């Protein structure tokens, strides 16, 4: 049976680790405590003597294909981009939610609706921890959820107070340890494709504490970006702006830099490889293919969210929320909106898959 030592050799050393946190979460939730994550989100031994070499950390890694077929069957995955029941462009009906949101605030609206009705105990999300820095958080109240909404940019307290390397990524799977400790039984997981993939594998294997997850909300992901000092300077040159002018950042077909005078600087995604985390170059999942609902800005106008419904649970949730917490884009002016939106998501999904395959072939060569 392969163990964490094999995972280190096969995944970490080649730079393929996504920092999803699944291996560490399982180990800590079960109270083995052999593994821990460092400040950069890399898993490693905390106490090697506590490792019982059960091999589960190896099996649940999204880079290991040991349970790939069982997991795909579990979520009714179909080529080329996972199961798709419906595609919707929507936004929150709550102006306060939209004010906090990066796109249309649909994720926040659904979470708030579920919490208000007492259908969930909380949600695993990512909250602001500094400029371009997010950290995982178990949100248990309405204020918690609002505080976690959107992509934050903030220079008001001075960059020097924070680390010189910031990331758009948050190892949210790690919060499952809190879920187990608090004995919560109805939690929404909001995460990146690699995080959702790991948790679905844990679910297939019956690994604690995934039985507590009621819904999986996946986020479209072109990659996780590092905003270190060199990267920020290069972005200024590419976009012809200064960080002091920036009021908002968004990621759709381009990196969108909104500046104070109302203008927007657009930087194509293909020009951002210099700031993408290494492991993301090998990931093939753009549209969170194993989620109940997948969300992103691609294919939607500014202020709206694209939602892909992938499961019956997700479909029921969207049906109950429509007209109560969210509204659908008026398609009378765009009768082909659903088809065009899905085609655009499919395009970016195909691009990510092709690039990942090329990078893997290059690594092996």
VENZIRA-V169923 format. One record per backbone hydrogen bond with DSSP energy under -1.0 kcal/mol. NH is the residue of the N-H (numbers start at 1). CO is the residue of the C=O. E is the energy in kcal/mol with one decimal. If there is no record, write none. Layout:
NH:CO:E, NH:CO:E
//
This chain:
7:3:-1.9, 8:4:-2.5, 9:5:-1.7, 10:6:-3.0, 11:7:-2.4, 12:7:-1.5, 13:8:-2.8, 15:12:-1.5, 16:11:-2.7, 25:21:-2.7, 26:22:-2.3, 27:23:-1.7, 28:24:-2.6, 29:25:-2.9, 30:26:-2.0, 31:28:-1.1, 32:27:-2.5, 33:27:-1.4, 36:44:-2.4, 38:42:-2.5, 41:38:-2.0, 44:36:-2.2, 46:34:-3.7, 47:34:-1.8, 50:47:-1.9, 51:48:-1.3, 59:55:-2.0, 60:56:-2.2, 64:61:-1.6, 68:65:-1.2, 71:67:-2.1, 72:68:-2.5, 73:69:-2.2, 74:70:-2.0, 75:71:-1.5, 76:73:-1.1, 77:72:-3.0, 82:78:-1.8, 85:309:-3.4, 86:309:-1.2, 88:307:-2.8, 90:305:-2.7, 91:327:-1.9, 92:104:-3.2, 93:325:-2.6, 98:94:-2.2, 99:95:-1.9, 100:96:-1.1, 101:97:-1.6, 109:105:-2.4, 110:106:-2.6, 111:107:-2.3, 112:108:-2.8, 113:109:-2.3, 114:110:-2.4, 115:111:-2.5, 116:112:-3.0, 117:113:-1.8, 118:115:-1.3, 119:114:-2.7, 121:186:-3.5, 122:186:-1.0, 123:139:-2.2, 124:188:-3.0, 125:137:-2.8, 127:135:-2.7, 129:133:-3.0, 133:130:-2.0, 135:127:-2.3, 137:125:-2.4, 139:123:-2.9, 145:141:-1.9, 146:142:-2.3, 147:143:-2.2, 148:144:-1.0, 158:155:-1.5, 161:158:-1.5, 162:159:-2.2, 168:225:-1.7, 172:170:-2.6, 174:171:-1.7, 175:172:-2.0, 176:173:-2.1, 177:174:-1.5, 179:175:-1.7, 180:176:-2.4, 181:177:-2.2, 182:178:-2.8, 184:179:-2.0, 187:212:-2.4, 188:122:-1.7, 189:215:-2.5, 190:124:-2.2, 191:217:-2.5, 196:192:-2.4, 197:193:-2.5, 198:194:-2.1, 199:195:-2.2, 200:196:-2.3, 201:197:-1.8, 202:198:-2.1, 203:199:-2.3, 204:200:-2.4, 205:201:-1.9, 206:203:-1.1, 207:202:-3.1, 210:207:-1.9, 212:209:-2.0, 213:210:-1.7, 214:187:-2.9, 215:187:-1.0, 217:189:-3.2, 218:293:-2.9, 219:191:-2.0, 220:295:-3.3, 221:286:-2.7, 226:275:-3.5, 227:166:-3.3, 232:228:-2.6, 233:229:-2.1, 234:230:-2.1, 235:231:-2.3, 236:232:-2.0, 237:233:-1.7, 238:234:-2.4, 239:235:-2.9, 240:236:-1.3, 241:236:-1.3, 245:242:-2.2, 246:243:-1.3, 247:258:-2.9, 248:258:-1.5, 250:256:-2.0, 252:254:-2.7, 255:267:-3.1, 256:250:-3.3, 257:265:-3.0, 258:248:-2.8, 259:263:-2.5, 260:245:-2.2, 262:259:-1.9, 265:257:-3.0, 267:255:-2.2, 269:253:-1.0, 271:268:-1.7, 272:269:-2.1, 275:272:-1.9, 276:273:-1.2, 277:224:-2.8, 280:277:-1.3, 281:278:-1.6, 282:279:-1.8, 291:288:-1.6, 292:216:-2.4, 293:216:-1.6, 294:308:-2.4, 295:218:-2.6, 296:306:-1.6, 300:297:-2.0, 304:301:-1.8, 305:90:-3.2, 306:296:-3.2, 307:88:-3.4, 308:294:-2.7, 309:86:-2.7, 310:292:-2.8, 311:292:-1.1, 315:311:-2.3, 316:312:-2.5, 317:313:-2.0, 318:314:-2.3, 319:315:-2.3, 320:316:-2.2, 321:317:-1.6, 322:318:-1.9, 323:326:-3.4, 324:321:-1.9, 325:321:-3.3, 326:321:-1.9, 327:91:-2.6, 329:89:-3.1, 337:334:-2.0, 340:336:-3.0, 341:337:-2.9, 342:338:-2.4, 343:339:-2.1, 344:340:-1.8, 345:341:-2.2, 346:342:-2.8, 347:343:-2.1, 348:344:-1.9, 349:345:-2.2, 350:346:-2.8, 351:347:-2.2, 352:348:-2.0, 353:349:-2.3, 354:350:-2.6, 355:351:-2.4, 356:352:-2.3, 357:353:-2.1, 358:354:-2.2, 359:355:-2.5, 360:356:-2.2, 361:357:-2.3, 362:358:-2.2, 363:359:-1.9, 364:360:-2.0, 365:361:-2.0
//
